[in-house]
């Protein structure tokens, strides 16, 4: 797969509705989150013809709303899932090899009140390090109260005389989805967003996905030989949809993946804004196999919670949450509670959620007592967990499950953000069986777009016995020099785009806020498949969450830039602004004005 930076050679996510109707695909994937994108990349690399169909924007469900931690080794040990700890090592190595810019090493600090706590966590981390083949530089270190006071001046060192520090890794969930899709496209796959699969009809050895373009209301059919339902929290509602005429009567059977929802046509061919009412949600009903867990995150300005590392926090109900510095904010999360209303793309963030996440802070930090009024951004996502009766959401395993329904559609549920390759391996066995063919074993996967900063791990990082992160400092310094940037600004760009920074910015980029360039908006549309203002602000640039103080500048500037590329008239620009402002207001509905 070519990783060149020229427009001609780079894989781009482009909606080609004609192309997806003109052929019969080996595999159709419904759902454009981390699971669907991982399967698409895996299947395309094995030589299958693949189409992925997403009813909203890519990663707009749970896949953009995680805590961004690659793994939580201590949590897996607490659950007793030793195998999961070992699998996490492979996940981390795979991602680091394929996209090193998406693997950001940070120190996790555990402030501890007593020697008993210190010994307990030392034992747990020792086991984690052994099972995870943790490299020397990533292993735990005991910090004295004095060391903690220097590293994290805002922590109450008198309350926490002991602490442990070890290395954890952050990733960018949405960018991982987009890069997997671009890699799949480079291998011949097609992907379309804002296309709703309303029903599936099976005739002999083929499936027909009756679909609707949400942006124009146009109807279209997609033909394939095998279907994977990777709709995440919605996967079981697909099973409960109307089944249409039975096979016994007419050789035709239907399976509704999502209920019908009307959508008007775009005026004069313009791209419509996409209100929630236009994006179909599955009927909310009980779940037999899955339990839905809601994870809420809140962010405050970094100056109000000034930390240098990730901080491990205990809650009153004996859960663990994290405080993590990112951009202009420090975010805290996540809650983990059962979500009874059923699948939702934008679960509500309540005042209770915010109070729960703020409550531990005064126990750990000096300075200003933070209140809900200090919250500047929030996000909430739903995770589908395999139901384990009698267990709370925090006690359930993150394992995945794959099965086929009575009509041969492959269903995927559960799983974890950084494990798309392992889940895709499981799914491909079902796909091979459904297609009745052997699938070639993929050679060493090539780097994801922007991930070719280094061809291979260094000797330490390439070893299966020990993991070590590649240092991105030389690339960050190079980009800083190239564009006259500070360390933080260059680091943001390298973490987002990897080796493609110069392809994104060109020779003389134009700032449209303190942090964001106009050329990044262009890239979001032409390369990363964004179609709405919300797509860019939330899932391509992440400004709503990490740079909320720049929104006043960015909203009009990005709208104007997108209007030129997508030919929006004044009415459409207004619709886009209103829709995005309403989305932001919904996120902050529980925050006092």
C-alpha positions in Angstrom: 0.0 0.0 0.0 1.5 3.3 -1.0 2.0 5.9 1.7 3.1 8.8 -0.5 1.9 12.2 0.5 0.8 13.4 -3.0 -2.9 13.7 -3.6 -2.7 11.1 -6.4 -1.2 8.4 -4.2 -2.8 8.9 -0.8 -6.0 7.0 -0.1 -9.0 9.3 0.5 -12.4 8.6 2.0 -14.8 9.7 -0.7 -18.5 8.8 -1.0 -18.9 7.0 -4.4 -22.6 6.0 -4.3 -22.5 5.0 -8.0 -19.6 2.7 -7.4 -21.2 0.8 -4.5 -24.3 0.1 -6.7 -22.4 -1.1 -9.8 -20.9 -4.4 -8.5 -21.5 -7.3 -6.2 -19.2 -7.2 -3.3 -17.8 -10.2 -1.4 -18.4 -8.5 1.9 -20.7 -5.6 3.1 -20.1 -4.2 6.6 -22.8 -2.3 8.3 -21.3 0.1 10.9 -18.4 2.5 10.6 -16.9 2.4 14.1 -13.7 0.8 15.2 -15.0 -2.8 14.7 -16.4 -2.2 11.2 -13.3 -0.2 10.1 -11.0 -2.9 11.5 -12.8 -5.7 9.6 -12.8 -3.6 6.4 -9.1 -3.1 6.6 -8.5 -6.8 7.4 -10.8 -8.1 4.6 -9.5 -5.8 1.9 -6.0 -6.7 2.7 -6.9 -10.4 2.2 -8.1 -9.6 -1.3 -11.9 -9.4 -0.7 -14.0 -6.8 -2.4 -15.5 -4.8 0.5 -18.0 -2.1 1.1 -18.6 -0.4 4.4 -21.9 1.5 5.0 -22.4 3.9 8.0 -25.7 5.5 8.8 -24.1 8.7 10.3 -20.5 9.8 10.4 -17.6 7.4 10.9 -16.8 6.8 14.6 -19.8 9.0 15.6 -21.0 6.5 18.2 -18.9 5.0 21.0 -15.7 4.9 18.9 -15.1 8.6 19.3 -16.1 8.8 22.9 -13.7 6.6 24.8 -11.2 7.6 27.5 -8.5 7.3 24.8 -6.4 4.9 27.0 -5.1 2.0 25.0 -5.5 -0.4 27.8 -6.1 -0.5 31.5 -3.9 -3.3 32.7 -4.8 -3.0 36.4 -8.5 -3.2 35.5 -8.0 -6.3 33.5 -6.1 -7.9 36.4 -8.9 -6.9 38.8 -11.3 -8.7 36.5 -9.1 -11.8 36.5 -8.8 -11.7 32.7 -5.1 -12.7 32.4 -5.6 -13.5 28.7 -6.9 -10.0 28.1 -3.7 -8.5 29.6 -1.6 -10.6 27.2 -3.8 -9.7 24.2 -3.4 -6.1 25.1 0.3 -6.4 24.6 -0.2 -7.6 21.0 -2.7 -4.8 20.4 -0.3 -2.2 21.7 2.6 -3.6 19.6 0.4 -3.8 16.5 -0.8 -0.2 16.8 2.6 1.0 17.5 4.0 -0.7 14.5 1.3 0.4 12.1 0.7 4.0 13.4 3.4 5.1 15.9 2.0 8.6 16.0 -1.2 7.3 17.6 0.6 5.8 20.5 1.4 8.5 23.1 3.3 7.4 26.2 2.3 9.2 29.4 3.1 8.6 33.0 0.2 7.3 35.1 0.5 8.5 38.8 -1.2 6.6 41.6 -1.3 8.7 44.8 -1.6 6.4 47.8 -2.5 7.0 51.4 -0.8 4.1 53.1 2.0 1.6 52.9 -0.6 -1.2 52.6 -2.0 0.4 49.4 1.6 0.8 48.2 2.3 -2.8 48.6 -1.0 -3.9 47.1 -0.5 -1.9 43.9 3.2 -2.8 43.7 2.1 -6.5 43.6 -0.5 -5.8 41.0 1.8 -3.8 38.8 4.5 -6.4 39.1 2.1 -9.1 37.7 1.0 -6.7 35.0 4.6 -6.0 34.0 5.4 -9.7 33.8 2.3 -10.6 31.8 2.6 -7.6 29.6 6.3 -7.9 28.9 6.7 -4.3 29.9 9.9 -2.6 28.9 12.3 -1.2 31.5 11.5 2.4 30.9 7.8 1.7 31.3 8.0 -0.1 34.6 6.7 1.2 37.9 8.7 3.5 40.2 7.9 4.4 43.8 7.8 8.2 44.4 8.3 9.8 47.7 6.0 12.7 48.9 8.8 15.1 47.9 9.0 13.6 44.4 5.3 13.8 44.0 5.2 17.4 45.1 7.7 18.4 42.4 6.1 16.3 39.6 2.5 17.2 40.5 2.4 20.4 42.7 -1.4 20.5 42.9 -1.7 17.0 44.5 -2.1 17.0 48.3 1.3 15.4 49.1 0.5 15.5 52.8 -2.5 13.3 52.3 -0.7 10.9 49.9 2.8 10.3 51.3 3.3 7.4 48.8 2.8 7.1 45.1 3.6 4.8 42.2 4.3 5.9 38.7 4.2 3.8 35.6 3.8 4.2 31.8 0.4 4.0 30.1 -0.5 4.9 26.5 -3.1 7.1 24.9 -4.4 6.9 21.4 -6.8 8.9 19.3 -9.9 6.7 18.8 -11.4 8.6 15.9 -8.2 8.9 13.9 -7.6 5.2 14.3 -11.0 4.5 12.7 -10.3 6.9 9.8 -6.8 5.5 9.2 -8.1 1.9 9.1 -10.7 3.0 6.6 -8.1 4.8 4.5 -5.9 1.7 4.6 -8.9 -0.5 3.5 -9.6 2.0 0.6 -6.0 1.8 -0.5 -6.6 -2.0 -0.9 -9.7 -1.5 -3.0 -12.5 -1.1 -0.4 -15.4 1.4 -0.7 -16.8 3.3 2.3 -19.8 5.6 2.5 -21.2 7.6 5.5 -24.7 9.0 5.9 -26.2 6.0 4.1 -28.8 4.1 6.1 -29.4 0.4 5.5 -33.1 0.1 6.0 -33.5 -3.7 5.3 -31.6 -6.7 3.9 -33.2 -9.1 1.4 -31.6 -12.5 0.8 -32.0 -14.1 -2.6 -30.2 -17.4 -3.1 -26.6 -16.7 -2.4 -26.7 -12.9 -2.4 -27.9 -10.2 0.0 -29.4 -6.9 -1.2 -29.0 -4.0 1.2 -31.9 -1.6 0.6 -30.5 1.7 1.7 -31.2 5.4 1.7 -28.8 8.4 1.3 -29.7 10.5 4.3 -28.2 13.7 2.7 -30.5 13.6 -0.4 -33.2 11.0 0.4 -32.2 8.9 -2.7 -32.7 5.2 -2.5 -30.0 2.7 -3.5 -29.2 -1.0 -3.3 -25.9 -2.7 -2.4 -25.3 -6.3 -3.4 -23.0 -8.7 -1.6 -22.3 -12.3 -0.8 -21.8 -11.9 2.9 -22.9 -9.3 5.5 -21.3 -8.3 8.8 -23.4 -6.4 11.3 -20.9 -4.2 13.2 -23.4 -1.7 14.6 -22.0 -1.9 18.1 -24.7 -1.1 20.7 -27.4 -1.5 18.0 -26.4 -5.0 17.0 -29.2 -6.8 18.9 -31.9 -4.5 17.7 -31.0 -5.7 14.2 -32.0 -9.2 15.3 -35.4 -7.9 16.5 -36.3 -6.1 13.3 -39.2 -7.2 11.2 -38.3 -10.3 9.3 -40.5 -9.8 6.3 -41.6 -12.8 4.2 -40.1 -16.1 5.3 -37.8 -18.2 3.1 -40.2 -21.0 3.1 -42.8 -18.9 1.3 -40.8 -17.1 -1.3 -37.0 -17.6 -1.1 -36.9 -14.0 0.1 -36.2 -13.0 3.7 -35.7 -9.5 5.1 -33.8 -8.4 8.2 -34.2 -4.7 9.2 -31.0 -3.4 10.7 -32.5 -0.1 11.7 -36.1 1.3 11.5 -37.3 3.5 8.7 -36.9 7.2 9.2 -38.0 9.9 6.8 -35.5 12.4 5.4 -36.2 15.3 3.0 -34.2 16.0 -0.1 -31.4 18.5 -0.1 -32.4 21.8 -1.8 -30.6 22.5 -5.1 -28.3 19.6 -4.6 -26.6 21.1 -1.5 -25.5 18.9 1.4 -28.1 19.0 4.1 -27.3 19.4 7.7 -28.1 16.1 9.5 -30.3 16.6 12.6 -30.7 13.7 15.0 -34.2 13.0 13.7 -32.7 12.2 10.2 -30.2 9.7 11.5 -32.1 6.5 12.2 -31.8 5.0 15.7 -32.8 1.4 16.4 -35.9 0.7 18.3 -35.2 0.7 22.0 -36.0 -2.7 23.4 -34.7 -5.2 25.9 -31.3 -6.9 25.4 -30.7 -10.6 25.9 -27.1 -10.9 25.0 -25.7 -7.5 25.6 -25.6 -4.9 28.4 -25.0 -1.3 27.6 -22.6 0.7 29.8 -22.5 4.5 29.6 -19.2 6.2 29.9 -19.2 9.9 30.6 -16.2 12.3 30.4 -16.1 15.9 31.5 -13.4 18.5 30.8 -12.3 21.6 32.7 -9.7 24.2 31.6 -6.2 23.0 32.3 -5.4 26.1 34.3 -8.2 25.0 36.7 -6.8 21.5 37.1 -3.1 21.9 36.3 -1.6 18.4 36.1 1.4 17.2 34.1 0.6 13.5 34.0 -2.4 11.2 34.1 -3.7 10.7 37.6 -5.4 7.6 38.9 -8.4 8.6 41.2 -10.6 6.5 43.5 -14.3 7.2 43.7 -16.6 6.8 46.7 -18.0 3.6 45.2 -14.6 2.0 44.9 -14.3 2.6 41.1 -11.3 4.1 39.3 -11.4 7.2 37.1 -8.6 9.2 35.5 -7.7 12.8 35.1 -5.8 13.3 31.8 -4.3 16.5 30.4 -5.0 17.1 26.7 -4.8 20.3 24.7 -6.2 23.2 26.6 -8.2 21.0 29.0 -7.9 18.3 31.6 -10.6 15.7 31.2 -11.9 13.3 33.8 -13.6 10.0 33.2 -15.3 7.8 32.9 -18.5 6.8 34.6 -19.5 3.2 34.1 -23.2 2.6 34.7 -25.8 0.5 33.0 -27.8 2.4 30.4 -31.4 1.3 30.3 -33.0 3.5 27.7 -31.3 1.5 24.9 -28.8 2.4 22.1 -28.3 6.1 21.5 -25.7 7.9 19.5 -25.6 10.9 21.9 -26.4 9.7 25.4 -27.3 12.4 27.8 -24.7 13.8 30.3 -26.6 14.5 33.5 -25.9 16.7 36.5 -25.5 13.5 38.5 -22.8 12.3 36.1 -20.9 15.6 36.4 -21.1 15.6 40.2 -19.9 12.0 40.3 -16.7 12.9 38.3 -16.0 16.1 40.2 -16.5 14.6 43.7 -13.0 12.9 44.1 -11.0 16.0 42.9 -11.1 17.9 46.2 -9.7 14.8 47.9 -6.6 14.8 45.7 -6.0 18.4 44.6 -5.4 21.7 46.3 -6.5 25.0 44.8 -9.9 26.0 43.4 -12.9 23.8 44.4 -14.3 22.8 41.0 -18.0 22.9 40.4 -20.2 22.0 37.5 -20.0 25.6 36.3 -16.3 25.0 35.5 -17.0 22.2 33.0 -16.3 23.4 29.5 -17.0 20.2 27.5 -18.4 16.7 27.9 -18.8 13.5 26.0 -20.6 10.3 26.6 -20.6 7.0 24.7 -22.2 3.6 25.1 -20.2 0.4 25.3 -21.7 -2.9 24.5 -20.7 -5.6 27.0 -21.5 -9.3 27.0 -24.1 -9.7 29.7 -23.0 -11.4 32.9 -26.0 -11.7 35.2 -25.4 -10.4 38.7 -22.4 -8.3 37.8 -22.2 -4.5 37.8 -21.0 -2.8 34.6 -17.5 -2.1 36.0 -17.1 -5.9 36.7 -18.0 -7.1 33.2 -15.3 -8.3 30.8 -14.5 -6.4 27.5 -14.4 -9.6 25.5 -16.0 -9.7 22.1 -18.5 -12.2 20.7 -19.2 -13.2 17.1 -22.1 -15.3 15.9 -24.3 -15.9 12.8 -28.0 -15.4 12.9 -30.5 -17.7 11.2 -30.1 -15.9 7.9 -26.3 -16.2 7.9 -25.6 -12.5 8.8 -22.4 -12.3 10.9 -23.0 -10.4 14.2 -20.2 -8.8 16.2 -20.6 -7.4 19.7 -18.5 -6.3 22.6 -14.8 -5.8 22.1 -12.3 -2.9 22.8 -11.1 0.2 21.1 -7.5 -1.0 20.5 -8.3 -4.6 19.6 -9.7 -4.3 16.1 -7.2 -6.7 14.6 -7.9 -9.5 17.1 -11.7 -9.1 16.6 -11.2 -9.0 12.8 -9.3 -12.3 13.0 -12.3 -13.9 14.7 -14.8 -12.4 12.1 -12.7 -13.4 9.1 -13.1 -17.1 10.1 -16.9 -16.6 9.8 -16.5 -14.7 6.5 -14.4 -17.4 5.0 -17.0 -20.0 6.0 -19.8 -18.0 4.6 -18.0 -17.4 1.3 -16.8 -21.0 1.2 -13.3 -20.0 0.3 -9.9 -19.9 1.8 -8.6 -16.4 2.6 -4.9 -15.8 2.1 -2.9 -15.1 5.2 -1.8 -11.5 5.2 1.9 -10.8 5.3 3.2 -8.2 7.8 0.5 -5.5 7.6 1.8 -2.2 6.1 1.7 1.0 8.1 -1.5 2.9 8.2 -1.5 6.3 6.4 0.8 8.6 8.2 2.3 5.8 10.2 5.4 5.2 8.1 7.6 7.5 10.3 9.7 4.4 10.9 9.7 1.3 8.8 10.1 -1.0 11.9 10.4 -0.9 15.6 13.8 -0.3 17.1 15.5 -3.4 18.4 13.9 -3.0 21.8 10.5 -2.2 20.5 10.5 -5.0 17.9 11.1 -7.7 20.4 8.2 -9.9 21.4 9.7 -10.1 24.8 9.6 -6.4 25.6 7.7 -3.4 24.3 9.3 0.0 23.9 7.8 3.1 22.3 9.4 4.8 19.4 10.4 8.4 20.2 8.6 10.9 18.0 10.7 13.8 19.3 12.9 14.1 16.2 9.7 14.4 14.0 8.1 16.9 16.3 11.3 19.0 16.3 11.5 18.9 12.6 7.9 20.1 12.1 8.4 22.8 14.7 11.4 24.1 12.8 9.7 23.7 9.4 6.7 25.8 10.3 8.1 27.9 13.2 5.9 26.3 15.8 6.2 25.7 19.5 6.6 22.3 20.9 2.9 21.8 21.9 1.6 23.0 18.4 4.0 20.8 16.5 3.2 17.8 18.8 -0.5 18.2 18.1 0.1 18.1 14.4 2.4 15.1 14.5 0.1 13.2 16.8 -2.8 13.8 14.5 -1.2 13.3 11.1 2.0 11.5 11.6 4.2 11.6 8.4 1.4 13.5 6.5 1.8 16.8 8.3 3.4 18.5 5.4 0.8 17.0 3.0 -1.9 18.5 5.2 -0.4 22.0 5.7 1.5 22.6 2.4 4.2 25.3 2.3 2.4 28.3 3.8 -0.6 27.3 6.0 -3.1 29.8 7.2 -4.2 29.9 10.8 -7.9 30.3 11.4 -7.6 30.2 15.2 -4.7 30.0 17.7 -4.2 26.3 17.0 -6.0 25.3 13.8 -5.0 25.8 10.2 -7.4 26.3 7.3 -5.7 23.5 5.4 -6.7 21.0 8.2 -10.3 21.7 7.3 -9.6 21.0 3.6 -7.9 17.7 4.6 -10.8 16.7 6.8 -13.2 17.0 3.8 -11.1 15.8 0.9 -9.1 13.0 2.6 -10.9 12.1 5.8 -14.5 12.1 4.5 -16.1 14.9 6.6 -19.4 16.2 5.3 -20.8 18.4 8.0 -19.5 21.1 10.4 -20.1 18.7 13.3 -17.9 16.1 11.6 -15.0 18.5 11.4 -15.3 20.1 14.9 -16.0 16.9 16.8 -14.4 14.0 15.0 -11.6 15.4 12.7 -10.1 18.2 14.8 -11.6 17.4 18.2 -11.7 21.1 19.0 -15.1 21.0 20.8 -13.5 18.8 23.5 -9.8 19.8 23.6 -9.8 23.4 22.4 -13.2 24.8 23.6 -11.8 28.3 24.1 -11.2 28.6 20.3 -14.8 27.8 19.2 -15.8 31.4 18.9 -13.2 31.8 16.2 -13.5 28.3 14.6 -17.3 28.1 14.1 -17.5 30.9 11.5 -14.1 30.2 10.0 -14.6 26.5 9.4 -18.2 27.1 8.1 -16.8 29.6 5.6 -14.0 27.2 4.5 -16.4 24.3 4.1 -18.9 26.3 2.2 -16.3 27.0 -0.5 -15.4 23.3 -0.9 -18.9 21.9 -0.6 -20.8 24.7 -2.3 -23.0 25.6 0.6 -25.2 28.6 0.2 -26.1 31.0 3.0 -29.1 29.0 4.1 -27.0 25.8 4.3 -24.2 27.6 6.2 -26.8 28.8 8.7 -28.2 25.3 9.1 -24.8 23.9 9.7 -24.0 26.5 12.4 -27.3 26.0 14.2 -27.1 22.2 14.1 -23.5 22.3 15.6 -24.4 24.9 18.2 -27.4 22.8 19.3 -25.1 19.8 19.6 -22.7 21.7 21.8 -25.6 23.0 23.9 -26.9 19.5 24.3 -23.5 18.3 25.6 -23.5 21.1 28.1 -27.2 21.0 29.1 -26.3 19.9 32.6 -23.7 22.6 33.1 -25.0 25.8 34.9 -24.8 28.9 32.8 
